[in-house]
Amino acid sequence: MDLPALNTNFPLKLYKCNGGGNQQWYLDQTGRIRSALDEDQCAFVSAKVKEVYVQKCDFLDDHQAWIISEDGRYQSKAFPDKVIAVSECSVDPKNTLKLQDVNACSTAHRWFMSSTPPPPPRKSQAEDAAPQEENGDGSPRDEDYNNFNGKLVNRGWTLVWFTPGEFMTAPELLLPKLSPGKLFAPSVCHAMFIDSFALTTTPVTEDLLFLTDHMYQDVLPSRRDSIRLSNGKKKYFQLAPEPERHALAVVSPMRLPEEDEKGKIPLKNIVSKMAEDMGGDSNHEEPPEIIAQRAFYEKTSSYVNKVDLRSIYEPIYQFRMNHWIKSRWIVHDLRHEEAKNFRCEWYKEQTDWDSDVDQLGFAYVMAKRGLRRMIGRDEPDERAKLHIPPEPPEIDDLTDKKEWFEILNARTGWVKDGELNDGSEEVIPQDVYDGPRYFIRIMSNRAMWYRRRDWNKRHASSLLRKFQ
């Protein structure tokens, strides 16, 4: 098959093989036939003329979905009784590809296609014709691949890779993961880090679009909603209004280990589970740097949360490390200054310990910022919370507010003396910023599944309206 141009809506043709990138295709995991020259281009069939064209990939369109049979036929999902075939069973060059009946001219229906993207192409046809140096085992040299670093596109992603050096330190390894802002142009709005050792599949463009769409939530007014009980009746709730929210990062939660006989989970067990999530062995002895980091955090919680040395008139706020996450993937907001401040704080906290268990540093930074927020905004302390009735557990199914964890931005918190006047009067601490509020969003797998389903439906509807 030959891709005649990079433009969309061009018919695919049969052409003599020349090894060019426009003749390289592969079948992805969603059943799309993608071009290796431009992996945003997929083979699709026109509903009117039944010819095979190339078009921008759309995971909602069955006209781009194909099912491969054991004998090498590519059957259209939109037209189950049709397969890709050479026009009129001819092998003449430049004949367009069409759909034909499954039982017609079977020899013209069989194709050989890879299920994975081809290796990186060489830089030019001249170099392609020239002999290439290889390693002793016949594989391409690393230099051949490094020439394409940052220049290849896979499923809508620009691929940037790095190979850890023999003497790379933890700060160097964590930089592209926790603080990647300097690695991208100022025009880049979002970046997603993916741990290729921890994830078995590569996210597609739609995955990032879904996640970035859920980094912002508009103001929600007070509203009435309901859930259906087991007896079939509905139970109604009046939901409180919710503020505008901006997520500086989106991550996924960690599955916690089992509680001990006291009903608690020791921090050591949590750290072992973190190491296991990142591909390590939880049975191995902890490195000294992680032991020191964990011990410091345990002592911090113990000292800060003691109440026997406090005045009875002093508010009681708790330092709680309970934001446990996986960091196999992280979506970063690169636009807001507050996102940069959070990334830098997380990166500095982790690299100060020279430790690679970054989830532990994340939990500490979130606990510290949460404590500053509660004090700065004079939120209800532990005594006051005893008199606040808890929300019904059903509320969690009607709102996602428990996935959003607010952090103070640079213009919130305590007002310094003299900041709002000439210094002659006492200034009462107050919240001086009533603009957008910044959060870290920890989106559970269950919530992600339901929201992705709704998101797919909304985008499918918008596409239908677009082409009507």
C-alpha positions as CSV (number, residue, x, y, z in Angstrom):
1,M,0.0,0.0,0.0
2,D,1.3,3.5,-0.9
3,L,0.4,6.8,0.9
4,P,0.5,9.3,-2.0
5,A,0.7,12.4,0.2
6,L,0.6,13.6,3.8
7,N,-2.8,15.3,3.2
8,T,-5.9,13.6,4.4
9,N,-8.7,12.1,2.2
10,F,-6.3,10.7,-0.3
11,P,-7.1,7.2,-1.7
12,L,-4.7,4.4,-0.9
13,K,-3.1,2.8,-4.0
14,L,-1.2,-0.3,-4.9
15,Y,2.4,0.5,-5.8
16,K,5.7,-1.2,-6.4
17,C,7.6,-1.7,-3.1
18,N,10.4,0.8,-2.6
19,G,11.0,0.7,1.2
20,G,9.9,4.3,1.7
21,G,8.1,5.4,4.9
22,N,5.0,6.1,2.9
23,Q,4.7,2.4,2.3
24,Q,5.1,1.3,5.9
25,W,2.0,0.5,7.9
26,Y,1.1,-1.2,11.2
27,L,-2.0,-2.3,13.0
28,D,-2.4,-0.7,16.4
29,Q,-4.2,-2.1,19.5
30,T,-7.5,-0.4,18.6
31,G,-7.6,-2.0,15.1
32,R,-6.5,1.1,13.3
33,I,-4.1,0.8,10.3
34,R,-1.6,3.6,10.9
35,S,1.0,5.1,8.6
36,A,4.6,4.9,9.8
37,L,5.2,8.2,7.9
38,D,2.6,10.0,9.9
39,E,1.0,8.0,12.7
40,D,-1.9,10.4,13.0
41,Q,-3.1,9.1,9.6
42,C,-5.3,6.0,9.5
43,A,-6.8,3.9,6.7
44,F,-10.6,4.3,6.5
45,V,-13.4,3.4,4.2
46,S,-15.8,5.8,2.6
47,A,-19.4,5.0,3.2
48,K,-20.4,6.0,-0.3
49,V,-17.7,4.8,-2.7
50,K,-16.4,1.9,-0.6
51,E,-12.8,2.9,-1.4
52,V,-10.0,2.9,1.2
53,Y,-8.7,6.4,2.0
54,V,-6.3,7.9,4.6
55,Q,-7.7,10.2,7.2
56,K,-6.8,11.7,10.6
57,C,-7.2,9.0,13.2
58,D,-10.4,8.9,15.1
59,F,-10.8,6.2,17.7
60,L,-14.6,6.7,17.7
61,D,-15.1,6.0,14.0
62,D,-15.8,2.4,13.0
63,H,-14.9,3.3,9.4
64,Q,-11.3,3.3,10.6
65,A,-11.5,0.0,12.5
66,W,-10.4,-3.3,11.0
67,I,-10.5,-6.9,12.1
68,I,-7.7,-9.2,10.9
69,S,-8.4,-12.8,10.1
70,E,-6.1,-15.7,10.5
71,D,-5.4,-15.9,6.7
72,G,-4.4,-12.2,6.5
73,R,-7.7,-10.5,5.5
74,Y,-8.6,-7.1,6.9
75,Q,-12.3,-6.9,7.4
76,S,-14.0,-3.6,7.9
77,K,-15.8,-3.1,11.2
78,A,-18.3,-0.7,9.6
79,F,-19.0,-3.2,6.8
80,P,-18.5,-6.7,8.2
81,D,-19.0,-8.5,4.9
82,K,-16.2,-6.5,3.2
83,V,-12.5,-6.7,3.2
84,I,-9.6,-4.6,1.8
85,A,-8.7,-5.8,-1.7
86,V,-6.8,-4.8,-4.8
87,S,-9.2,-3.3,-7.4
88,E,-10.5,-5.9,-9.8
89,C,-7.9,-8.5,-8.6
90,S,-5.3,-6.6,-10.6
91,V,-1.7,-6.1,-9.6
92,D,-1.2,-3.1,-11.9
93,P,0.6,-0.2,-10.1
94,K,-1.4,2.8,-8.8
95,N,-4.7,0.9,-8.6
96,T,-6.8,2.2,-5.7
97,L,-7.8,-0.1,-2.9
98,K,-11.4,-0.9,-2.4
99,L,-13.7,-3.0,-0.3
100,Q,-14.8,-6.3,-1.8
101,D,-17.0,-9.1,-0.7
102,V,-15.3,-11.6,1.5
103,N,-15.9,-14.5,-0.9
104,A,-14.7,-12.7,-4.0
105,C,-11.1,-13.1,-5.4
106,S,-9.6,-14.3,-2.2
107,T,-5.9,-14.0,-3.3
108,A,-6.3,-10.2,-3.6
109,H,-7.5,-10.0,-0.1
110,R,-4.4,-11.1,1.9
111,W,-1.9,-8.7,3.3
112,F,1.2,-8.8,5.5
113,M,1.3,-6.1,8.1
114,S,3.2,-5.6,11.4
115,S,1.4,-5.2,14.7
116,T,4.0,-2.8,16.0
117,P,5.5,0.5,14.7
118,P,8.5,0.0,12.4
119,P,12.0,1.1,13.7
120,P,13.0,4.7,13.2
121,P,13.6,5.6,9.5
122,R,17.0,6.9,8.4
123,K,17.4,10.5,7.7
124,S,17.4,10.6,3.9
125,Q,17.1,8.4,0.9
126,A,20.8,9.0,0.2
127,E,21.7,7.6,3.6
128,D,19.1,4.9,3.1
129,A,21.0,3.7,0.0
130,A,24.4,4.0,1.7
131,P,25.7,1.1,3.7
132,Q,25.0,1.5,7.4
133,E,27.4,0.7,10.3
134,E,26.0,-1.8,12.7
135,N,26.8,-3.3,16.1
136,G,28.5,-6.6,16.3
137,D,25.1,-8.4,16.5
138,G,23.8,-6.7,13.4
139,S,21.5,-4.2,15.2
140,P,21.6,-0.5,14.4
141,R,24.0,1.6,16.5
142,D,22.6,3.8,19.3
143,E,23.8,6.8,17.3
144,D,21.4,6.0,14.5
145,Y,18.4,6.1,16.9
146,N,19.7,9.2,18.8
147,N,19.6,11.2,15.5
148,F,15.8,11.0,15.7
149,N,15.4,11.9,19.4
150,G,12.6,14.5,19.6
151,K,11.8,14.1,15.9
152,L,9.6,11.0,15.8
153,V,5.9,11.0,16.4
154,N,4.1,7.9,17.7
155,R,0.3,8.0,18.1
156,G,0.3,11.8,18.3
157,W,3.2,11.9,20.8
158,T,6.6,13.5,20.1
159,L,9.1,10.9,21.5
160,V,11.9,12.2,23.7
161,W,14.0,9.5,25.3
162,F,17.1,9.4,27.4
163,T,19.2,6.5,28.5
164,P,20.4,6.7,32.2
165,G,24.1,7.0,32.3
166,E,26.3,4.8,34.4
167,F,26.9,7.6,37.0
168,M,23.6,9.5,36.8
169,T,22.4,10.6,40.2
170,A,18.9,10.6,41.6
171,P,18.5,14.4,40.9
172,E,19.4,13.8,37.3
173,L,17.0,10.9,36.9
174,L,14.1,12.7,38.5
175,L,14.4,16.0,36.6
176,P,12.3,14.9,33.5
177,K,9.8,13.2,35.8
178,L,9.1,15.8,38.5
179,S,10.2,19.1,37.0
180,P,10.2,18.9,33.1
181,G,9.3,22.5,32.4
182,K,12.8,23.5,31.2
183,L,12.7,20.6,28.7
184,F,9.9,22.1,26.6
185,A,9.2,25.3,24.7
186,P,7.2,28.0,26.4
187,S,4.2,27.3,24.1
188,V,3.8,23.7,25.5
189,C,0.8,23.6,27.8
190,H,1.0,20.1,29.3
191,A,3.5,17.3,29.6
192,M,3.0,13.7,30.6
193,F,5.7,11.6,32.1
194,I,5.4,7.8,31.4
195,D,7.5,5.2,33.1
196,S,8.0,2.7,30.3
197,F,9.1,0.0,32.7
198,A,5.9,0.3,34.8
199,L,3.3,0.7,32.0
200,T,2.8,-2.1,29.5
201,T,0.9,0.0,26.9
202,T,1.7,3.4,25.4
203,P,-1.1,6.0,26.0
204,V,-2.6,7.5,22.8
205,T,-3.4,11.1,22.2
206,E,-7.0,10.7,23.3
207,D,-5.7,9.6,26.8
208,L,-3.9,12.9,27.3
209,L,-6.8,14.9,25.9
210,F,-9.1,13.2,28.4
211,L,-6.7,13.8,31.3
212,T,-6.0,17.5,30.4
213,D,-9.8,18.1,30.0
214,H,-10.2,17.0,33.6
215,M,-7.5,19.3,35.0
216,Y,-10.1,22.1,35.1
217,Q,-13.5,22.4,36.6
218,D,-15.8,25.3,36.3
219,V,-17.8,26.7,39.2
220,L,-20.7,24.4,40.1
221,P,-23.8,25.9,41.8
222,S,-25.8,24.3,44.5
223,R,-27.7,21.5,42.8
224,R,-30.0,18.6,43.5
225,D,-29.0,15.1,42.6
226,S,-30.1,11.5,43.4
227,I,-28.9,8.0,43.7
228,R,-30.9,4.8,43.2
229,L,-31.2,2.6,46.2
230,S,-31.3,-1.2,46.2
231,N,-35.1,-1.2,46.5
232,G,-35.4,0.8,43.3
233,K,-36.3,4.1,45.0
234,K,-34.3,7.3,44.6
235,K,-32.7,9.2,47.4
236,Y,-32.2,12.9,46.8
237,F,-29.4,15.2,48.0
238,Q,-28.8,18.9,47.8
239,L,-25.2,19.3,46.9
240,A,-23.2,22.3,48.0
241,P,-21.7,24.7,45.5
242,E,-18.1,24.0,44.4
243,P,-15.5,26.5,43.4
244,E,-13.6,26.8,40.1
245,R,-10.6,24.4,40.2
246,H,-7.3,24.2,38.4
247,A,-5.3,21.0,38.7
248,L,-1.5,21.6,38.6
249,A,-0.9,17.9,38.2
250,V,-3.0,14.7,37.8
251,V,-1.8,11.4,39.2
252,S,-3.3,8.1,40.2
253,P,-3.8,6.7,43.7
254,M,-1.7,3.9,45.2
255,R,-3.3,0.7,46.5
256,L,-2.4,0.6,50.1
257,P,-1.1,-2.5,51.9
258,E,-3.2,-4.3,54.5
259,E,-3.5,-2.8,58.0
260,D,-1.8,-4.4,61.0
261,E,-3.4,-5.8,64.1
262,K,-3.8,-2.3,65.5
263,G,-5.7,-1.1,62.4
264,K,-2.8,1.0,61.2
265,I,-0.5,0.8,58.2
266,P,3.2,1.4,59.1
267,L,5.0,3.9,56.9
268,K,7.6,1.2,56.2
269,N,5.0,-1.0,54.6
270,I,3.8,1.8,52.5
271,V,7.3,2.6,51.3
272,S,7.9,-1.1,50.4
273,K,4.7,-1.0,48.4
274,M,5.9,2.2,46.6
275,A,9.1,0.4,45.6
276,E,7.1,-2.6,44.4
277,D,4.9,-0.3,42.3
278,M,8.0,1.1,40.5
279,G,9.2,-2.4,39.6
280,G,11.4,-3.0,42.7
281,D,11.5,-5.9,45.1
282,S,9.6,-5.1,48.3
283,N,11.6,-7.8,50.1
284,H,14.9,-6.1,49.6
285,E,16.5,-4.2,52.5
286,E,15.7,-0.5,52.4
287,P,18.6,1.7,51.2
288,P,20.1,4.1,53.8
289,E,18.7,7.2,52.2
290,I,15.2,5.9,52.2
291,I,15.5,4.8,55.8
292,A,16.6,8.3,56.8
293,Q,13.8,10.0,54.8
294,R,11.2,7.7,56.2
295,A,12.4,8.2,59.8
296,F,12.4,12.0,59.4
297,Y,8.8,12.0,58.2
298,E,7.7,9.7,61.1
299,K,9.3,12.0,63.6
300,T,7.8,15.1,62.0
301,S,4.3,13.7,62.3
302,S,4.9,12.7,65.9
303,Y,6.3,16.1,67.0
304,V,3.8,18.3,65.1
305,N,0.8,16.3,66.2
306,K,1.6,16.3,69.9
307,V,-1.0,18.2,71.9
308,D,0.4,17.9,75.4
309,L,2.7,20.9,74.9
310,R,0.0,23.1,73.3
311,S,-2.2,25.7,75.0
312,I,-5.9,24.8,75.3
313,Y,-6.6,28.0,73.3
314,E,-4.3,27.0,70.5
315,P,-6.0,25.4,67.4
316,I,-5.1,21.8,66.9
317,Y,-4.1,21.0,63.3
318,Q,-2.8,17.7,62.3
319,F,0.1,17.0,60.0
320,R,-1.2,14.1,57.9
321,M,0.7,12.2,55.3
322,N,-2.1,10.5,53.5
323,H,-1.7,11.5,49.8
324,W,-0.4,8.2,48.6
325,I,0.0,8.0,44.8
326,K,1.5,5.9,42.0
327,S,3.9,7.9,39.9
328,R,4.0,5.6,36.9
329,W,2.5,8.5,34.9
330,I,2.1,12.2,35.8
331,V,0.4,14.9,33.8
332,H,2.0,18.3,34.5
333,D,0.5,21.7,33.8
334,L,3.3,23.8,32.3
335,R,1.4,27.1,32.1
336,H,0.8,28.3,35.6
337,E,3.6,29.6,37.9
338,E,2.0,27.8,40.8
339,A,2.5,24.5,39.0
340,K,6.2,25.3,38.6
341,N,6.4,26.2,42.3
342,F,4.9,22.9,43.2
343,R,7.1,20.9,40.9
344,C,10.2,22.6,42.2
345,E,9.2,22.0,45.8
346,W,8.5,18.3,45.1
347,Y,11.8,17.9,43.2
348,K,13.9,19.7,45.8
349,E,12.3,17.7,48.6
350,Q,13.1,14.4,46.9
351,T,16.5,15.2,45.7
352,D,17.6,16.5,49.1
353,W,17.3,12.9,50.2
354,D,19.0,11.5,47.1
355,S,16.2,9.0,46.9
356,D,14.3,7.8,43.9
357,V,11.0,6.9,45.8
358,D,9.4,10.2,44.7
359,Q,5.9,9.2,45.9
360,L,7.2,9.5,49.5
361,G,8.4,13.1,48.9
362,F,5.0,13.9,47.2
363,A,3.1,12.8,50.3
364,Y,5.3,15.0,52.6
365,V,5.0,18.1,50.4
366,M,1.2,17.7,50.2
367,A,1.0,17.3,54.0
368,K,3.1,20.4,54.6
369,R,1.1,22.5,52.1
370,G,-2.2,21.2,53.6
371,L,-1.0,22.3,57.1
372,R,-0.1,25.7,55.8
373,R,-3.5,26.0,54.1
374,M,-5.5,25.1,57.3
375,I,-3.5,27.6,59.4
376,G,-3.5,30.3,56.8
377,R,-7.3,30.1,56.2
378,D,-8.2,29.4,59.8
379,E,-10.1,26.3,58.8
380,P,-11.9,24.2,61.5
381,D,-9.4,22.4,63.6
382,E,-9.6,18.9,65.1
383,R,-11.8,20.2,68.0
384,A,-14.2,22.0,65.7
385,K,-14.5,19.0,63.4
386,L,-16.0,17.0,66.2
387,H,-19.1,19.2,66.1
388,I,-19.4,19.1,62.3
389,P,-21.7,16.3,61.1
390,P,-20.1,14.0,58.5
391,E,-21.4,14.0,55.0
392,P,-23.4,10.9,53.9
393,P,-21.2,8.4,52.2
394,E,-23.4,8.5,49.1
395,I,-22.1,12.0,48.3
396,D,-18.9,10.4,47.0
397,D,-20.9,8.9,44.1
398,L,-22.4,12.3,43.2
399,T,-19.3,14.6,43.2
400,D,-15.6,14.2,42.7
401,K,-14.5,16.9,45.2
402,K,-12.6,14.3,47.2
403,E,-10.2,13.8,44.3
404,W,-9.2,17.5,44.4
405,F,-6.6,18.5,47.0
406,E,-6.2,22.2,47.4
407,I,-2.7,23.7,47.8
408,L,-1.9,27.3,48.7
409,N,-0.8,29.5,45.9
410,A,1.7,32.4,46.2
411,R,-1.0,35.0,47.0
412,T,-3.0,33.1,49.7
413,G,-2.4,32.6,53.4
414,W,-1.3,35.1,56.0
415,V,-1.1,38.8,55.2
416,K,2.2,40.4,56.3
417,D,2.1,43.4,58.6
418,G,1.8,46.6,56.6
419,E,0.9,44.8,53.4
420,L,-2.6,46.2,53.2
421,N,-2.0,49.5,55.0
422,D,0.8,51.9,56.1
423,G,1.6,49.7,59.1
424,S,0.0,51.9,61.7
425,E,-2.9,49.5,62.3
426,E,-2.8,45.8,63.1
427,V,-3.6,43.6,60.1
428,I,-5.8,40.6,60.7
429,P,-4.6,37.4,58.9
430,Q,-6.9,36.7,56.0
431,D,-7.2,35.1,52.6
432,V,-6.3,37.9,50.1
433,Y,-6.8,36.0,46.9
434,D,-10.2,35.0,45.7
435,G,-9.3,34.0,42.1
436,P,-8.8,30.5,40.8
437,R,-7.9,27.9,43.4
438,Y,-5.1,25.4,42.6
439,F,-5.3,21.7,43.3
440,I,-3.6,18.4,42.8
441,R,-6.0,15.9,41.4
442,I,-5.6,12.2,42.4
443,M,-8.0,10.4,40.1
444,S,-9.0,6.9,41.1
445,N,-9.1,4.1,38.5
446,R,-12.8,3.6,39.1
447,A,-13.6,7.3,38.6
448,M,-11.4,7.5,35.6
449,W,-13.2,4.6,33.9
450,Y,-16.7,6.1,34.4
451,R,-15.5,9.6,33.4
452,R,-13.7,8.3,30.3
453,R,-16.9,6.6,29.2
454,D,-18.9,9.8,29.6
455,W,-16.1,11.8,27.9
456,N,-16.1,9.4,24.9
457,K,-19.9,9.8,24.5
458,R,-19.6,13.6,24.6
459,H,-16.9,13.7,22.0
460,A,-18.7,11.2,19.8
461,S,-21.8,13.5,19.9
462,S,-19.7,16.6,19.1
463,L,-18.2,14.7,16.1
464,L,-21.6,13.8,14.9
465,R,-22.8,17.4,15.1
466,K,-19.6,18.5,13.2
467,F,-20.3,16.3,10.2
468,Q,-24.1,16.7,10.1
